């Protein structure tokens, strides 16, 4: 939160500010856009970066074969992140099925 507040020039930030819907949405949208640009719109890496952190995700990218995204997801050393990517993708695919987008 502190880092995003600094990037956005948000002067009166404290951790409690994140519980304010306006701040939470603004910071969250900014951070997702940051990850989108950092990971060239690769939603698997964006989800990983959101969950484990962008620096950790970059280290994984350097140490693993990125030509097979399934291999990457299954070999992430943080089970929570691997499961998070799968859960988000399942939900995204359900929404696409329901809403046809």
N, C-alpha and C positions, 0 to 999 in steps of 0.2 A: 503494500500500500504506500509506504513512504517513497519508494522509487517512482511509482506511477504518479503520485502527487507532485513530485519534483519535475517529472517530464511534462506534466500538464500545467505546471505553474499554479497548482492548488495550494494556496498559502496557509490555510487554517486546517490542515489535516491532522487527525489523530485516529487511532485504531477504531474508535467508536463511530467515526464517520462512515465506515464501511457498512454499518447497519442502517444507514439512511439510503432509501431506495435510489434516489437520484445519483448519489455518489457511487453506490455499488454498481449500478448499471453503466454509468459513465466510465468508471475505471475498468470494469469487466470488458466493455466493448473496446476500449482502447487497447487493453492487453491482448484480446483475441486478434485485433487487427495487427498488432505488433508481431504476434506469433505467425499470423498468416503471411506477413511479408518476410519474416525471418526464415520460414520453412517453405517458401515458394508455393504457397497454397496447397501443400500436401496435408490433407486433413488428418492422416494418421500421425504425422509428426507434430502437428498443431495440438492434437489431443495429448500426445505424450509430453510435449513441452508444457502444457497447461498443468498436467498432473505431477510430473516429476521435476519440472523446471527445464528451461531451454538449454542451459549449460550441460546438464546431465544428458539430455536428448542428443545434443551435438556430439558428446563423447561416445555415446552408443553408435551414432551414425559413422563415426570414424573407425570404430572397432568391429563393426559387423558388416556383413554383405547386404547392401541396400538394394540389390537387384531383385530380391524376393521379399516383398513387404510382409508376407505371412511368416517367413522365417524370422524377420526382424521382430515382429510382434510376439511370436512364441518364445524368442530368446532374450527378451528384455529381462534383465536381472531383478527388476522390481515386480513381483507378481501383481501388486496392486495396480501398477500402471498398465501392464499387459491386459488385465481384466477390465480396467477402465476403458481402454481403447475398444475392446470387444463390445462392452456394454453400450458405449456411445454409438458405435456403428450399427449394432442391432436396433437400437431405438431410432436412429436416423433412417434405416431401411424400412422400418415399420411406418414411420411418418410418410416416407415416399410412397409406400404401397397404399396407405389410406388416402392421401391427398393427391397422389398422382403427379408428383413433382420430382 
